[in-house]
């Protein structure tokens, strides 16, 4: 994961807190700089605009999430079903617990398309694909296109985070998402 300077970390931490607690349009860069104890000029050395800062906050959260999911996927003492359950649950909790403006989060589906975002998405899909392939090899799953399935899973979860059904709690959603995915992957016996 990218290493951030102490000032950059303070700015990102402050911005993450502010974006989580107020609408995007109410977060002012001057307020971020003041709370992070840096000059506004210093903030602009790291981030060109409020959008740039916002997407940096999202990317850091996404990179941290992928790092956490890699740890679950590498635990060979877990079955593929257990690994995938952790992955689905962590993805859902990460996206559903964030109080980020859905309109802006929707931009992340298509934007930004920088190399670092593409690489991180590919890393996420690859680790899910490897768990599915392991499940196929061990006879737990059946799937003719694990690469596609690996992309469907985060898309399913992201879709619900953008358009959550009223009254659904995270635990219910996680349970339903796992049931849905495993019905598609399980070998009928």
KEPAKE-466639 format. One line per 4 residues: number of its first residue (from 0); their letters; for each residue y, z negated, x of C-alpha. Coordinates in Angstrom, 1 decimal, decimal comma, padded with zeros to 4 digits, always signed. Last residue first. Layout:
// residues N
NUM = a = Y/Z/X  ... .
***
This chain:
// residues 189
188 = xxxx = -032,6/+004,2/-025,7  -029,3/+006,1/-025,8  -027,9/+006,3/-022,3  -024,5/+004,7/-022,2 .
184 = xxxx = -021,4/+006,7/-021,3  -019,8/+007,5/-024,6  -020,8/+004,3/-026,2  -019,6/+002,6/-023,0 .
180 = xxxx = -016,1/+004,0/-023,3  -015,6/+003,0/-027,0  -017,1/-000,5/-026,5  -014,9/-001,0/-023,5 .
176 = xxxx = -011,8/+000,1/-025,3  -012,6/-002,0/-028,3  -013,0/-005,2/-026,2  -009,8/-004,5/-024,3 .
172 = xxxx = -007,9/-003,9/-027,6  -009,2/-007,1/-029,1  -008,3/-009,1/-026,0  -004,8/-007,5/-025,8 .
168 = xxxx = -003,9/-008,3/-029,4  -003,6/-005,8/-032,2  -001,1/-006,5/-035,0  +000,6/-003,2/-035,2 .
164 = xxxx = -001,3/-000,4/-033,4  +000,2/+000,2/-030,0  +001,9/+003,6/-029,4  +002,8/+003,7/-025,7 .
160 = xxxx = +000,3/+001,1/-024,6  -002,4/+002,8/-026,8  -001,8/+006,1/-025,0  -001,9/+004,5/-021,6 .
156 = xxxx = -005,3/+003,0/-022,4  -006,8/+006,4/-023,5  -005,1/+008,1/-020,5  -006,6/+005,6/-018,1 .
152 = xxxx = -010,1/+006,3/-019,4  -009,8/+010,1/-019,9  -009,2/+010,7/-016,2  -012,4/+009,1/-015,0 .
148 = xxxx = -014,2/+010,8/-017,9  -013,1/+014,2/-016,5  -014,4/+013,3/-013,0  -017,6/+012,0/-014,5 .
144 = xxxx = -018,4/+015,3/-016,1  -022,1/+015,4/-017,3  -022,2/+011,7/-018,1  -025,1/+009,4/-018,6 .
140 = xxxx = -024,7/+005,8/-017,7  -026,8/+002,8/-016,7  -029,5/+004,8/-014,9  -028,6/+003,6/-011,4 .
136 = xxxx = -027,4/+007,0/-010,2  -025,4/+007,5/-013,5  -023,8/+004,0/-013,1  -023,0/+004,8/-009,4 .
132 = xxxx = -021,4/+008,1/-010,6  -019,4/+006,2/-013,2  -018,2/+003,7/-010,5  -017,3/+006,6/-008,2 .
128 = xxxx = -015,3/+008,3/-011,0  -013,3/+005,2/-011,7  -012,4/+005,0/-008,0  -011,5/+008,6/-007,9 .
124 = xxxx = -009,3/+008,5/-010,9  -007,3/+005,6/-009,5  -007,0/+007,3/-006,1  -006,0/+010,6/-007,7 .
120 = xxxx = -003,2/+008,7/-009,6  -002,0/+007,1/-006,4  -002,0/+010,4/-004,5  -000,1/+012,1/-007,3 .
116 = xxxx = +002,5/+009,3/-007,4  +002,9/+009,4/-003,7  +003,2/+013,1/-003,6  +006,0/+013,2/-006,1 .
112 = xxxx = +005,3/+014,1/-009,6  +007,6/+011,7/-011,3  +007,3/+012,4/-014,1  +004,8/+013,7/-016,5 .
108 = xxxx = +003,0/+010,6/-017,8  +005,7/+008,5/-016,1  +008,3/+009,8/-018,6  +006,4/+008,0/-021,4 .
104 = xxxx = +007,2/+004,7/-019,6  +010,8/+005,6/-020,2  +010,4/+006,0/-023,9  +008,1/+002,9/-024,1 .
100 = xxxx = +010,8/+000,6/-022,6  +008,9/-001,8/-020,5  +007,6/-005,1/-021,8  +004,5/-005,0/-019,6 .
96 = xxxx = +001,6/-006,9/-021,1  +000,0/-003,8/-022,6  +000,0/-001,7/-019,4  -001,3/-004,3/-017,0 .
92 = xxxx = -003,7/-005,9/-019,5  -005,1/-002,5/-020,4  -005,7/-001,4/-016,8  -007,2/-004,8/-015,9 .
88 = xxxx = -009,5/-004,7/-018,9  -010,6/-001,1/-018,3  -011,2/-001,8/-014,6  -013,0/-005,1/-015,1 .
84 = xxxx = -015,3/-003,5/-017,7  -015,9/-000,6/-015,4  -017,1/-003,0/-012,7  -019,3/-004,9/-015,1 .
80 = xxxx = -020,9/-001,7/-016,4  -021,4/-000,4/-012,8  -023,3/-003,7/-012,1  -021,5/-006,2/-009,9 .
76 = xxxx = -022,9/-007,3/-006,6  -021,5/-004,0/-005,2  -017,9/-005,3/-005,5  -016,1/-002,2/-004,3 .
72 = xxxx = -015,0/-001,1/-007,8  -013,5/-004,6/-008,5  -011,5/-004,5/-005,2  -010,4/-001,0/-005,9 .
68 = xxxx = -009,0/-002,1/-009,3  -006,8/-004,7/-007,6  -005,4/-002,0/-005,2  -004,9/+000,3/-008,2 .
64 = xxxx = -002,9/-002,4/-009,9  -000,7/-003,1/-006,9  +000,0/+000,6/-006,6  +000,9/+000,8/-010,3 .
60 = xxxx = +003,3/-002,2/-010,0  +004,9/-000,7/-006,9  +005,2/+002,6/-008,7  +006,8/+001,1/-011,8 .
56 = xxxx = +009,4/-000,8/-009,7  +010,1/+002,4/-007,7  +010,4/+004,3/-010,9  +013,1/+001,9/-012,1 .
52 = xxxx = +014,9/+002,0/-008,8  +015,0/+005,8/-008,9  +016,1/+005,8/-012,5  +018,9/+003,3/-011,6 .
48 = xxxx = +020,1/+005,6/-008,9  +019,7/+006,6/-005,2  +017,6/+003,6/-004,2  +017,2/+002,0/-000,8 .
44 = xxxx = +020,6/+002,6/+000,8  +022,0/+002,3/-002,7  +021,0/-001,3/-002,9  +022,8/-002,0/+000,4 .
40 = xxxx = +025,9/-000,4/-001,0  +025,7/-002,8/-004,0  +025,6/-005,7/-001,6  +022,6/-007,9/-001,5 .
36 = xxxx = +021,9/-011,3/-003,0  +019,0/-010,0/-005,3  +021,0/-011,4/-008,3  +024,2/-009,6/-007,2 .
32 = xxxx = +022,5/-006,4/-006,4  +020,6/-006,3/-009,7  +023,8/-007,1/-011,6  +025,7/-004,3/-009,8 .
28 = xxxx = +022,8/-002,0/-010,6  +023,3/-002,7/-014,3  +020,3/-003,3/-016,6  +021,6/-003,0/-020,2 .
24 = xxxx = +020,5/+000,7/-020,6  +016,9/-000,2/-019,6  +016,6/-002,8/-022,4  +016,3/-006,4/-021,2 .
20 = xxxx = +013,6/-008,8/-020,0  +011,1/-006,6/-018,2  +013,8/-004,4/-016,6  +015,5/-007,5/-015,3 .
16 = xxxx = +012,4/-009,1/-013,8  +011,3/-005,8/-012,2  +014,8/-005,3/-010,9  +014,9/-008,7/-009,2 .
12 = xxxx = +011,4/-008,2/-007,6  +012,4/-004,7/-006,5  +015,7/-005,9/-004,9  +014,1/-008,8/-003,2 .
8 = xxxx = +011,3/-006,6/-001,9  +013,8/-004,1/-000,6  +015,7/-006,9/+001,2  +012,5/-008,2/+002,8 .
4 = xxxx = +011,4/-004,8/+003,8  +008,6/-003,1/+001,8  +005,2/-002,1/+003,1  +003,5/+000,7/+001,1 .
0 = x = +000,0/+000,0/+000,0 .
***
